[in-house]
């Protein structure tokens, strides 16, 4: 990609609009022995390679000998392609408009109704309830109480501040997580599986049951979608809201813009604040050969001026148009393992924030705390409080 024709940076060269850079700089650690990739073209080459395998999250230790019983995240080659093809219908533009828009509108109305009644909400909690409702419909986790499931998953997947805890506190947190996992399995996964054994539906659990997946495989797939579809979109919503609340001119631009303009703003926020900070890929292990692994540092990659243009740390919604390129860059990955739910996440975030920012008197009373999840290699945003004029 060339930026020779791009305009000069319209901002000061030292400007840095990132709100998560400090915690990522302090907390992110690349696995020992992995090549630390910071250049955009090198990263894109690795992601598009058909020779490399999924890495990270213990991928090399997952048994993929029976693809029907392994989560799609950990598969490669033909098994991965076949499984992705079988679930592609859940992530199409048609599915988003015909199926998920109604859920997003319903949940947004419910959550913002709660905001109007109470005059305040915790943004990370309500945004998680929204993302859980949408992802649960895709997965098939629709036979239990949704807000309670959201609370269980929030506890189960939260890890941003565990490094500050002493040994006893970590043990207590671990026990609570174990209880949350058991409760998720018994109260959310089990009823959904039983219901779909009797009457299959158009969702992931029904697809897994048709393939003969075990209970363990179904639970693992549900957790994978919870982490990849629910948690990451929550962070995206809170981070985008933070930027829009803090910059009145950006907020006005967002509210005045059409869908394409709103997506451009959201993609630029995500480029600057990638949720998944590290992506891993590895070479297949061969006898006598050195095990090679690559750590793709998305924050550094999105700061590569050769790809994203000058002043890469400034939030510039016109960047992609000026460079005539995809505004998300590598935020959703690329190649075989690119994020299948990227359009779902963008639509959820756009629709919710457009409605939120139009609430009378809405304002960010408390900015979120920023933590780091070793488990998800991602920043976490918690305790953001939004207030408004009460209805």
C-alpha contacts under 8 A as a table, 3 or more apart, distances in Angstrom:
res1	aa1	res2	aa2	distance
1	X	41	X	7.96
1	X	306	X	7.51
1	X	307	X	5.90
2	X	5	X	7.69
2	X	306	X	6.79
2	X	307	X	6.69
3	X	6	X	5.12
3	X	306	X	6.40
3	X	307	X	6.65
3	X	308	X	7.49
3	X	309	X	5.87
3	X	323	X	6.47
5	X	323	X	7.77
6	X	309	X	6.86
6	X	322	X	6.15
6	X	323	X	5.91
7	X	10	X	7.98
7	X	322	X	7.33
8	X	310	X	6.56
9	X	12	X	7.39
9	X	13	X	7.25
9	X	309	X	7.82
9	X	310	X	5.22
9	X	311	X	5.60
11	X	15	X	6.91
11	X	311	X	6.96
11	X	314	X	7.27
12	X	15	X	5.49
12	X	311	X	7.53
13	X	310	X	7.91
13	X	311	X	5.53
14	X	311	X	7.57
15	X	311	X	7.29
15	X	313	X	6.51
15	X	314	X	5.87
16	X	313	X	4.70
16	X	314	X	5.32
17	X	272	X	7.90
17	X	313	X	6.13
17	X	314	X	5.28
17	X	315	X	6.02
18	X	21	X	5.69
18	X	272	X	6.24
18	X	273	X	6.38
18	X	313	X	6.83
18	X	314	X	7.69
18	X	315	X	7.94
19	X	22	X	7.44
19	X	273	X	7.52
20	X	23	X	5.78
20	X	24	X	6.32
20	X	273	X	6.64
20	X	370	X	6.84
20	X	379	X	7.03
21	X	24	X	5.19
21	X	25	X	5.99
21	X	273	X	7.75
22	X	25	X	5.18
22	X	26	X	6.34
23	X	26	X	5.10
23	X	27	X	5.93
23	X	28	X	7.98
23	X	370	X	6.94
23	X	371	X	6.69
23	X	372	X	6.85
23	X	379	X	7.58
24	X	27	X	5.21
24	X	28	X	5.23
24	X	277	X	7.96
24	X	372	X	7.00
24	X	379	X	6.94
25	X	28	X	6.03
27	X	372	X	6.58
28	X	372	X	7.84
28	X	374	X	7.88
28	X	377	X	7.27
30	X	34	X	7.06
30	X	36	X	7.09
30	X	295	X	6.66
31	X	34	X	5.72
31	X	295	X	7.59
33	X	292	X	7.86
33	X	293	X	7.29
34	X	292	X	6.85
34	X	293	X	4.77
34	X	294	X	5.12
34	X	295	X	5.92
35	X	292	X	7.90
35	X	293	X	6.27
35	X	294	X	4.73
35	X	295	X	5.83
36	X	294	X	6.35
36	X	295	X	5.02
36	X	296	X	6.32
36	X	297	X	6.91
37	X	42	X	7.10
37	X	43	X	6.36
37	X	294	X	6.80
37	X	295	X	5.82
37	X	296	X	4.81
37	X	297	X	5.92
37	X	301	X	7.64
38	X	42	X	7.80
38	X	43	X	7.25
38	X	296	X	6.58
38	X	297	X	5.61
38	X	298	X	7.32
38	X	300	X	5.14
38	X	301	X	4.75
38	X	304	X	7.58
39	X	42	X	5.44
39	X	43	X	6.17
39	X	300	X	7.34
39	X	301	X	5.13
39	X	304	X	6.09
40	X	43	X	5.14
40	X	44	X	6.14
40	X	301	X	4.89
40	X	302	X	6.97
40	X	304	X	6.23
40	X	306	X	7.92
40	X	307	X	6.36
41	X	44	X	5.05
41	X	45	X	6.10
41	X	307	X	7.72
42	X	45	X	5.12
42	X	46	X	6.36
43	X	46	X	5.14
43	X	47	X	6.23
43	X	296	X	6.22
43	X	301	X	7.45
44	X	47	X	5.10
44	X	48	X	6.10
44	X	330	X	7.74
44	X	334	X	6.98
45	X	48	X	5.29
45	X	49	X	6.11
46	X	49	X	5.18
46	X	52	X	7.43
46	X	281	X	7.52
47	X	281	X	7.65
47	X	333	X	7.21
47	X	334	X	5.61
47	X	335	X	5.46
47	X	336	X	7.77
47	X	337	X	7.88
48	X	334	X	6.36
48	X	335	X	4.45
48	X	336	X	7.12
49	X	52	X	5.89
49	X	335	X	7.45
50	X	77	X	7.71
51	X	283	X	6.98
51	X	284	X	7.87
52	X	281	X	6.17
52	X	282	X	5.47
52	X	283	X	4.94
52	X	284	X	6.79
53	X	76	X	6.14
53	X	281	X	5.57
53	X	282	X	5.21
53	X	283	X	6.10
53	X	284	X	6.67
54	X	59	X	6.52
54	X	73	X	7.72
54	X	74	X	6.25
54	X	75	X	7.34
54	X	76	X	6.87
54	X	280	X	6.66
54	X	281	X	4.98
54	X	282	X	6.44
54	X	337	X	7.72
55	X	58	X	7.17
55	X	59	X	5.29
55	X	60	X	6.79
55	X	279	X	7.50
55	X	280	X	4.46
55	X	281	X	4.35
55	X	282	X	5.63
55	X	293	X	7.62
56	X	59	X	5.61
56	X	60	X	7.90
56	X	279	X	7.10
56	X	280	X	5.17
56	X	281	X	7.30
57	X	375	X	7.59
57	X	376	X	7.94
58	X	61	X	5.55
58	X	62	X	6.82
59	X	62	X	5.41
59	X	74	X	5.80
62	X	70	X	7.97
62	X	74	X	7.17
63	X	66	X	7.63
63	X	70	X	7.12
64	X	67	X	5.50
64	X	69	X	7.62
64	X	70	X	5.54
64	X	74	X	7.42
64	X	75	X	6.60
66	X	69	X	5.61
66	X	70	X	6.58
67	X	70	X	5.05
67	X	71	X	7.77
67	X	75	X	7.11
67	X	79	X	6.09
67	X	80	X	7.93
68	X	208	X	7.47
68	X	211	X	5.99
68	X	212	X	7.06
68	X	213	X	6.00
69	X	212	X	7.65
69	X	213	X	4.98
69	X	214	X	6.46
69	X	217	X	5.30
69	X	218	X	7.97
70	X	74	X	7.05
70	X	75	X	7.15
70	X	217	X	6.16
70	X	221	X	7.99
71	X	74	X	5.80
71	X	75	X	6.95
71	X	217	X	6.85
71	X	220	X	6.76
71	X	221	X	5.27
71	X	224	X	7.54
72	X	75	X	5.28
72	X	80	X	6.05
72	X	83	X	6.48
72	X	84	X	7.13
72	X	221	X	7.72
73	X	224	X	7.60
73	X	337	X	7.56
75	X	79	X	6.38
75	X	80	X	4.78
76	X	79	X	6.24
76	X	80	X	4.72
76	X	81	X	7.36
77	X	80	X	5.46
77	X	81	X	6.21
78	X	81	X	4.94
78	X	82	X	5.97
79	X	82	X	5.17
79	X	83	X	6.17
80	X	83	X	5.24
80	X	84	X	6.03
81	X	84	X	5.15
81	X	85	X	6.07
81	X	336	X	7.50
82	X	85	X	5.12
82	X	86	X	6.31
83	X	86	X	5.08
83	X	87	X	6.57
84	X	87	X	5.37
84	X	88	X	5.86
85	X	88	X	5.11
85	X	89	X	7.95
86	X	89	X	7.37
87	X	90	X	5.82
87	X	91	X	7.75
87	X	204	X	7.23
88	X	91	X	5.64
88	X	92	X	6.82
88	X	340	X	7.54
89	X	92	X	5.63
89	X	95	X	7.01
90	X	95	X	6.09
90	X	138	X	6.47
90	X	203	X	7.68
91	X	95	X	6.26
91	X	96	X	6.79
91	X	340	X	6.44
91	X	341	X	5.86
91	X	343	X	7.26
91	X	344	X	6.78
92	X	95	X	5.19
92	X	96	X	6.31
92	X	343	X	7.92
93	X	96	X	5.04
93	X	97	X	6.27
93	X	343	X	7.41
94	X	97	X	5.34
94	X	98	X	5.84
94	X	99	X	7.89
95	X	98	X	5.23
95	X	99	X	5.22
95	X	100	X	6.68
96	X	99	X	5.56
96	X	100	X	4.79
96	X	101	X	6.00
96	X	343	X	7.89
96	X	344	X	6.42
96	X	347	X	7.91
97	X	100	X	6.13
97	X	101	X	5.22
97	X	102	X	7.89
98	X	101	X	6.60
98	X	102	X	7.51
99	X	102	X	6.24
99	X	103	X	7.25
100	X	103	X	5.08
100	X	104	X	6.11
100	X	134	X	6.53
100	X	344	X	7.97
101	X	104	X	5.06
101	X	105	X	6.02
102	X	105	X	5.14
102	X	106	X	6.03
103	X	106	X	5.10
103	X	107	X	6.03
103	X	133	X	7.31
103	X	134	X	6.50
104	X	107	X	5.32
104	X	108	X	5.82
104	X	130	X	6.96
104	X	134	X	6.95
104	X	348	X	6.35
104	X	351	X	7.41
104	X	352	X	7.44
105	X	108	X	5.13
105	X	109	X	6.07
105	X	351	X	7.66
105	X	352	X	7.94
106	X	109	X	5.26
106	X	110	X	6.28
107	X	110	X	4.98
107	X	111	X	6.01
107	X	130	X	5.96
107	X	133	X	7.58
108	X	111	X	5.20
108	X	112	X	5.91
108	X	130	X	7.02
108	X	352	X	5.97
108	X	355	X	7.59
109	X	112	X	5.32
109	X	113	X	5.81
110	X	113	X	5.06
110	X	114	X	6.36
111	X	114	X	5.06
111	X	115	X	6.43
111	X	126	X	6.38
112	X	115	X	4.75
112	X	116	X	6.17
112	X	356	X	6.93
112	X	359	X	7.99
113	X	116	X	5.10
113	X	117	X	6.21
114	X	117	X	5.18
114	X	118	X	6.08
114	X	121	X	7.81
115	X	118	X	5.32
115	X	119	X	5.29
115	X	120	X	5.36
115	X	121	X	5.73
115	X	387	X	7.39
115	X	388	X	7.27
115	X	390	X	7.75
116	X	119	X	5.24
116	X	120	X	7.55
116	X	359	X	7.97
116	X	388	X	6.78
116	X	389	X	6.84
116	X	390	X	4.90
116	X	391	X	5.17
117	X	390	X	5.68
117	X	391	X	5.75
118	X	121	X	7.46
118	X	390	X	6.52
119	X	387	X	5.39
119	X	388	X	5.14
119	X	389	X	5.99
119	X	390	X	4.74
119	X	391	X	7.87
120	X	385	X	6.79
120	X	386	X	5.47
120	X	387	X	4.10
120	X	388	X	6.35
121	X	125	X	7.96
121	X	126	X	7.30
121	X	385	X	5.77
121	X	386	X	5.51
121	X	387	X	6.60
122	X	125	X	5.56
122	X	126	X	6.57
122	X	383	X	6.08
122	X	384	X	5.59
122	X	385	X	4.59
122	X	386	X	6.33
123	X	126	X	5.41
123	X	127	X	5.94
123	X	238	X	6.65
123	X	383	X	7.26
123	X	384	X	5.44
123	X	385	X	5.82
123	X	386	X	6.31
124	X	127	X	5.29
124	X	128	X	6.02
124	X	234	X	6.55
124	X	235	X	7.54
124	X	238	X	6.28
124	X	381	X	7.06
124	X	382	X	5.94
124	X	383	X	6.75
124	X	384	X	6.52
125	X	128	X	5.22
125	X	129	X	6.41
126	X	129	X	5.07
126	X	130	X	6.45
127	X	130	X	5.08
127	X	131	X	6.35
127	X	234	X	5.55
127	X	237	X	6.79
127	X	238	X	7.44
128	X	131	X	5.09
128	X	132	X	5.95
128	X	150	X	6.76
128	X	154	X	7.92
128	X	230	X	6.71
128	X	231	X	7.07
128	X	233	X	7.95
128	X	234	X	5.24
129	X	132	X	5.15
129	X	133	X	6.20
129	X	146	X	7.45
129	X	147	X	6.11
129	X	150	X	5.79
130	X	133	X	5.26
130	X	134	X	6.55
131	X	134	X	5.28
131	X	135	X	6.07
131	X	229	X	7.37
131	X	230	X	4.98
131	X	231	X	7.71
131	X	233	X	6.56
131	X	234	X	6.52
131	X	348	X	7.51
132	X	135	X	5.26
132	X	136	X	5.63
132	X	146	X	7.42
132	X	150	X	6.17
132	X	226	X	7.63
132	X	230	X	5.48
133	X	136	X	5.25
133	X	137	X	6.42
133	X	146	X	6.70
134	X	137	X	5.36
134	X	138	X	6.73
135	X	138	X	5.06
135	X	139	X	6.16
135	X	225	X	7.35
135	X	226	X	7.44
135	X	229	X	6.20
135	X	230	X	6.36
136	X	139	X	5.03
136	X	140	X	5.53
136	X	141	X	4.70
136	X	142	X	6.15
137	X	140	X	5.12
137	X	141	X	6.36
137	X	142	X	6.31
137	X	203	X	7.15
138	X	203	X	5.41
138	X	204	X	6.32
139	X	203	X	5.44
139	X	204	X	4.56
139	X	205	X	5.90
139	X	222	X	6.90
139	X	225	X	7.56
140	X	192	X	6.54
140	X	201	X	7.90
140	X	203	X	5.25
140	X	204	X	6.11
140	X	205	X	5.66
140	X	206	X	7.54
141	X	144	X	7.22
141	X	188	X	6.31
141	X	189	X	6.44
141	X	192	X	5.57
142	X	145	X	7.95
142	X	146	X	7.49
142	X	188	X	7.88
142	X	192	X	6.54
143	X	188	X	6.78
143	X	191	X	5.93
143	X	192	X	5.32
143	X	195	X	7.74
144	X	149	X	7.38
144	X	187	X	6.63
144	X	188	X	5.50
144	X	191	X	7.25
144	X	192	X	7.81
145	X	148	X	5.53
145	X	149	X	6.21
146	X	149	X	5.04
146	X	150	X	6.15
147	X	150	X	4.97
147	X	151	X	6.35
148	X	151	X	5.08
148	X	152	X	6.28
149	X	152	X	5.03
149	X	153	X	6.16
149	X	184	X	6.86
149	X	188	X	6.84
150	X	153	X	5.18
150	X	154	X	5.97
151	X	154	X	5.05
151	X	155	X	6.30
152	X	155	X	5.39
152	X	156	X	6.15
152	X	180	X	5.38
152	X	181	X	7.59
152	X	183	X	7.44
152	X	184	X	6.47
153	X	156	X	4.84
153	X	157	X	5.93
153	X	180	X	7.28
153	X	181	X	7.97
153	X	184	X	7.42
153	X	226	X	7.47
154	X	157	X	5.45
154	X	158	X	5.86
155	X	158	X	5.43
155	X	176	X	7.79
155	X	177	X	6.38
155	X	180	X	6.86
156	X	176	X	7.98
156	X	177	X	4.93
156	X	178	X	7.72
156	X	180	X	5.85
156	X	181	X	6.45
157	X	227	X	7.12
157	X	231	X	7.82
158	X	373	X	7.29
159	X	162	X	5.50
159	X	372	X	7.26
159	X	373	X	5.05
159	X	374	X	7.09
159	X	375	X	7.11
160	X	163	X	7.70
160	X	370	X	7.97
160	X	371	X	4.49
160	X	372	X	4.30
160	X	373	X	4.39
160	X	374	X	7.39
160	X	379	X	7.18
160	X	380	X	5.86
161	X	164	X	5.72
161	X	165	X	7.42
161	X	371	X	5.93
161	X	372	X	6.89
161	X	373	X	7.70
162	X	165	X	5.37
162	X	170	X	6.66
165	X	168	X	7.91
165	X	169	X	5.53
165	X	170	X	5.79
166	X	169	X	5.30
166	X	170	X	6.12
167	X	170	X	5.15
167	X	171	X	6.19
168	X	171	X	5.03
168	X	172	X	6.17
169	X	172	X	5.01
169	X	173	X	6.09
170	X	173	X	4.97
170	X	174	X	6.02
171	X	174	X	5.00
171	X	175	X	6.26
172	X	175	X	5.13
172	X	176	X	6.30
173	X	176	X	5.09
173	X	177	X	6.19
174	X	177	X	5.05
174	X	178	X	6.21
175	X	178	X	5.00
175	X	179	X	6.24
176	X	179	X	5.06
176	X	180	X	6.12
177	X	180	X	4.93
177	X	181	X	6.13
178	X	181	X	5.10
178	X	182	X	6.29
179	X	182	X	5.14
179	X	183	X	6.05
180	X	183	X	4.99
180	X	184	X	5.97
181	X	184	X	5.03
181	X	185	X	6.18
182	X	185	X	5.12
182	X	186	X	6.12
183	X	186	X	5.12
183	X	187	X	5.59
183	X	188	X	7.58
184	X	187	X	5.42
184	X	188	X	5.17
184	X	189	X	6.43
185	X	188	X	5.78
185	X	189	X	4.88
185	X	190	X	5.96
185	X	219	X	7.08
186	X	189	X	6.29
186	X	190	X	5.33
186	X	191	X	7.50
187	X	190	X	6.36
187	X	191	X	6.60
188	X	191	X	5.93
188	X	192	X	6.43
189	X	192	X	5.25
189	X	193	X	6.16
189	X	219	X	6.95
189	X	222	X	7.93
190	X	193	X	5.22
190	X	194	X	6.16
191	X	194	X	5.19
191	X	195	X	6.07
192	X	195	X	5.22
192	X	196	X	6.27
192	X	205	X	7.83
193	X	196	X	5.19
193	X	197	X	6.15
193	X	205	X	6.77
193	X	206	X	7.82
194	X	197	X	5.17
194	X	198	X	6.64
195	X	198	X	5.38
195	X	199	X	6.14
195	X	200	X	7.63
196	X	199	X	4.70
196	X	200	X	4.37
196	X	201	X	6.54
196	X	205	X	7.44
196	X	206	X	5.93
197	X	200	X	6.15
197	X	206	X	7.65
197	X	209	X	7.46
200	X	206	X	5.26
201	X	206	X	5.87
202	X	206	X	6.74
202	X	207	X	7.68
203	X	206	X	5.60
203	X	207	X	6.42
204	X	207	X	4.93
204	X	208	X	6.15
205	X	208	X	5.01
205	X	209	X	6.14
205	X	218	X	6.94
206	X	209	X	5.12
206	X	210	X	6.20
207	X	210	X	5.19
207	X	211	X	6.50
208	X	211	X	5.09
208	X	212	X	6.44
208	X	213	X	5.36
208	X	218	X	6.92
209	X	212	X	5.02
209	X	213	X	5.49
209	X	214	X	7.94
210	X	213	X	7.61
213	X	217	X	5.92
213	X	218	X	6.49
214	X	217	X	5.10
214	X	218	X	6.24
215	X	218	X	5.11
215	X	219	X	6.14
216	X	219	X	5.11
216	X	220	X	6.10
217	X	220	X	5.08
217	X	221	X	6.11
218	X	221	X	5.11
218	X	222	X	6.11
219	X	222	X	5.06
219	X	223	X	6.22
220	X	223	X	5.11
220	X	224	X	6.13
221	X	224	X	4.94
221	X	225	X	6.27
222	X	225	X	5.27
222	X	226	X	6.12
223	X	226	X	4.85
223	X	227	X	6.19
224	X	227	X	5.30
224	X	228	X	6.00
225	X	228	X	4.98
225	X	229	X	5.14
225	X	230	X	7.02
226	X	229	X	5.47
226	X	230	X	4.97
226	X	231	X	6.45
227	X	230	X	5.88
227	X	231	X	5.15
227	X	232	X	6.74
227	X	376	X	7.66
228	X	231	X	6.34
228	X	232	X	5.87
229	X	232	X	6.05
229	X	233	X	6.23
229	X	341	X	6.99
229	X	345	X	7.67
230	X	233	X	5.52
230	X	234	X	6.28
231	X	234	X	5.15
231	X	235	X	6.47
232	X	235	X	5.23
232	X	236	X	6.24
232	X	275	X	6.36
232	X	276	X	7.86
233	X	236	X	4.86
233	X	237	X	6.14
233	X	345	X	5.77
233	X	349	X	7.48
234	X	237	X	5.21
234	X	238	X	6.29
235	X	238	X	5.22
235	X	239	X	5.95
235	X	275	X	7.02
235	X	379	X	7.88
235	X	380	X	6.46
235	X	381	X	6.22
236	X	239	X	5.22
236	X	240	X	5.97
236	X	270	X	7.25
236	X	275	X	6.93
236	X	349	X	7.33
237	X	240	X	5.27
237	X	241	X	6.02
237	X	349	X	5.41
237	X	353	X	7.45
238	X	241	X	5.10
238	X	242	X	6.10
238	X	381	X	6.94
238	X	384	X	7.85
239	X	242	X	5.07
239	X	243	X	6.45
239	X	269	X	7.98
239	X	273	X	7.85
239	X	381	X	7.48
240	X	243	X	5.27
240	X	244	X	6.20
240	X	266	X	6.71
240	X	269	X	6.39
240	X	270	X	7.90
241	X	244	X	5.04
241	X	245	X	5.94
241	X	353	X	6.79
242	X	245	X	5.27
242	X	246	X	6.10
242	X	364	X	7.61
242	X	367	X	7.05
243	X	246	X	5.19
243	X	247	X	6.18
243	X	250	X	8.00
243	X	269	X	7.85
244	X	247	X	5.36
244	X	248	X	6.80
244	X	250	X	5.86
244	X	251	X	4.79
245	X	248	X	6.55
245	X	251	X	6.64
245	X	363	X	6.81
245	X	364	X	6.32
247	X	250	X	5.33
247	X	251	X	6.25
248	X	251	X	4.98
248	X	252	X	6.10
249	X	252	X	5.09
249	X	253	X	6.13
250	X	253	X	4.95
250	X	254	X	6.10
251	X	254	X	5.05
251	X	255	X	6.21
251	X	357	X	7.91
252	X	255	X	5.21
252	X	256	X	6.03
253	X	256	X	5.26
253	X	257	X	5.94
254	X	257	X	5.25
254	X	261	X	7.07
254	X	262	X	5.38
254	X	265	X	7.04
254	X	354	X	7.77
255	X	262	X	7.82
255	X	354	X	6.45
255	X	357	X	7.76
257	X	260	X	7.56
257	X	261	X	5.17
257	X	262	X	5.91
258	X	261	X	5.34
258	X	262	X	6.24
259	X	262	X	5.10
259	X	263	X	6.12
260	X	263	X	5.13
260	X	264	X	6.20
261	X	264	X	4.97
261	X	265	X	6.37
262	X	265	X	5.19
262	X	266	X	6.26
262	X	350	X	6.75
263	X	266	X	5.04
263	X	267	X	5.94
263	X	346	X	7.02
263	X	350	X	7.10
264	X	267	X	5.20
264	X	268	X	6.21
264	X	317	X	5.89
264	X	318	X	7.62
264	X	320	X	7.59
264	X	327	X	6.38
265	X	268	X	5.25
265	X	269	X	6.33
265	X	316	X	7.94
265	X	317	X	4.91
266	X	269	X	5.10
266	X	270	X	6.21
266	X	346	X	7.57
266	X	350	X	7.64
267	X	270	X	5.00
267	X	271	X	6.08
267	X	327	X	5.49
267	X	328	X	4.84
268	X	271	X	4.95
268	X	272	X	6.26
268	X	315	X	6.47
268	X	316	X	6.64
268	X	317	X	5.69
268	X	319	X	7.71
268	X	320	X	7.99
268	X	327	X	6.17
268	X	328	X	6.59
269	X	272	X	5.21
269	X	273	X	5.94
269	X	315	X	6.55
270	X	273	X	4.82
270	X	274	X	5.06
270	X	275	X	7.26
270	X	328	X	6.85
270	X	331	X	6.57
271	X	274	X	5.59
271	X	299	X	7.86
271	X	302	X	6.25
271	X	327	X	7.57
271	X	328	X	5.78
271	X	329	X	6.75
271	X	330	X	7.69
271	X	331	X	5.97
272	X	299	X	7.13
272	X	302	X	6.96
272	X	312	X	7.92
272	X	313	X	6.56
272	X	314	X	7.70
272	X	315	X	6.75
273	X	299	X	7.24
274	X	277	X	5.87
274	X	298	X	6.70
274	X	299	X	6.44
274	X	331	X	5.87
275	X	331	X	7.78
275	X	378	X	5.56
275	X	379	X	6.56
276	X	279	X	7.13
276	X	298	X	7.55
276	X	331	X	7.79
276	X	376	X	7.31
276	X	377	X	6.05
276	X	378	X	5.03
276	X	379	X	7.89
277	X	297	X	6.02
277	X	298	X	5.35
277	X	299	X	6.19
277	X	377	X	6.03
277	X	378	X	5.70
277	X	379	X	7.99
278	X	295	X	6.28
278	X	296	X	5.40
278	X	297	X	4.96
278	X	298	X	6.04
278	X	377	X	6.24
278	X	378	X	7.92
279	X	295	X	5.84
279	X	296	X	4.99
279	X	297	X	6.92
279	X	298	X	7.52
280	X	293	X	7.08
280	X	294	X	5.55
280	X	295	X	4.75
280	X	296	X	6.11
281	X	293	X	5.85
281	X	294	X	5.22
281	X	295	X	6.84
282	X	291	X	7.76
282	X	292	X	5.77
282	X	293	X	4.19
282	X	294	X	6.04
283	X	291	X	6.76
283	X	292	X	5.51
283	X	293	X	6.40
284	X	291	X	7.69
285	X	289	X	7.16
285	X	290	X	7.84
285	X	291	X	5.97
286	X	289	X	5.39
286	X	290	X	7.86
286	X	291	X	7.83
296	X	301	X	7.67
297	X	300	X	5.52
297	X	301	X	6.03
298	X	301	X	4.78
298	X	302	X	5.90
298	X	330	X	7.23
298	X	331	X	7.29
299	X	302	X	5.27
299	X	303	X	6.39
300	X	303	X	4.93
300	X	304	X	6.58
301	X	304	X	5.31
302	X	307	X	7.77
302	X	308	X	6.61
302	X	312	X	7.14
302	X	329	X	7.40
302	X	330	X	7.67
303	X	308	X	6.91
303	X	312	X	4.98
303	X	313	X	6.49
304	X	307	X	5.68
304	X	308	X	6.14
304	X	309	X	7.60
304	X	312	X	7.07
305	X	308	X	5.08
305	X	309	X	4.50
305	X	310	X	5.39
305	X	311	X	7.44
305	X	312	X	6.21
306	X	309	X	6.03
308	X	312	X	6.31
308	X	319	X	7.56
308	X	323	X	7.71
309	X	312	X	6.30
309	X	319	X	7.66
309	X	323	X	7.60
311	X	314	X	5.68
312	X	315	X	7.88
316	X	319	X	5.47
317	X	320	X	7.24
318	X	321	X	5.45
318	X	322	X	6.06
319	X	322	X	5.17
319	X	323	X	6.22
319	X	327	X	7.43
320	X	323	X	5.12
320	X	324	X	5.67
320	X	325	X	5.20
320	X	326	X	6.09
320	X	327	X	4.73
321	X	324	X	4.76
321	X	325	X	6.58
321	X	327	X	7.84
325	X	329	X	7.95
326	X	329	X	5.66
328	X	331	X	5.39
328	X	332	X	7.10
329	X	332	X	7.78
330	X	333	X	4.76
330	X	334	X	6.47
332	X	338	X	5.87
332	X	339	X	5.19
332	X	342	X	6.50
333	X	337	X	7.01
333	X	338	X	4.52
333	X	339	X	6.24
334	X	337	X	6.54
334	X	338	X	4.50
334	X	339	X	7.78
335	X	338	X	5.54
339	X	342	X	5.75
340	X	343	X	7.84
341	X	344	X	5.19
341	X	345	X	6.25
342	X	345	X	5.16
342	X	346	X	6.21
343	X	346	X	5.06
343	X	347	X	6.10
344	X	347	X	5.26
344	X	348	X	6.11
345	X	348	X	5.18
345	X	349	X	6.09
346	X	349	X	5.23
346	X	350	X	5.96
347	X	350	X	5.14
347	X	351	X	5.95
348	X	351	X	5.48
348	X	352	X	6.03
349	X	352	X	5.37
349	X	353	X	5.96
350	X	353	X	5.43
350	X	354	X	5.94
351	X	354	X	5.25
351	X	355	X	6.36
352	X	355	X	5.33
352	X	356	X	6.03
353	X	356	X	4.84
353	X	357	X	5.90
354	X	357	X	5.57
354	X	358	X	6.62
355	X	358	X	5.36
355	X	359	X	6.81
356	X	359	X	5.52
356	X	362	X	7.54
357	X	362	X	6.52
358	X	362	X	7.45
359	X	362	X	5.49
359	X	388	X	7.04
360	X	388	X	6.30
360	X	389	X	5.89
361	X	387	X	7.69
361	X	388	X	4.68
361	X	389	X	5.09
362	X	386	X	6.92
362	X	387	X	5.61
362	X	388	X	4.10
362	X	389	X	6.89
363	X	386	X	5.73
363	X	387	X	5.55
363	X	388	X	6.28
364	X	367	X	6.61
364	X	384	X	7.49
364	X	385	X	6.12
364	X	386	X	4.60
364	X	387	X	6.44
365	X	384	X	7.70
365	X	385	X	5.49
365	X	386	X	5.49
365	X	387	X	6.21
366	X	383	X	7.53
366	X	384	X	5.28
366	X	385	X	4.89
366	X	386	X	7.01
367	X	383	X	7.49
367	X	384	X	4.98
367	X	385	X	6.87
368	X	381	X	5.47
368	X	382	X	5.11
368	X	383	X	5.17
368	X	384	X	4.06
368	X	385	X	7.58
369	X	380	X	7.94
369	X	381	X	5.57
369	X	382	X	5.19
369	X	383	X	6.24
369	X	384	X	7.21
370	X	379	X	6.64
370	X	380	X	5.66
370	X	381	X	4.89
370	X	382	X	6.73
371	X	379	X	5.53
371	X	380	X	4.87
371	X	381	X	6.44
371	X	382	X	7.94
372	X	377	X	7.28
372	X	378	X	5.88
372	X	379	X	4.34
372	X	380	X	5.62
373	X	376	X	5.45
373	X	377	X	5.55
373	X	378	X	5.33
373	X	379	X	5.95
373	X	380	X	6.59
374	X	377	X	5.04
374	X	378	X	7.15
375	X	378	X	7.95
381	X	384	X	7.53
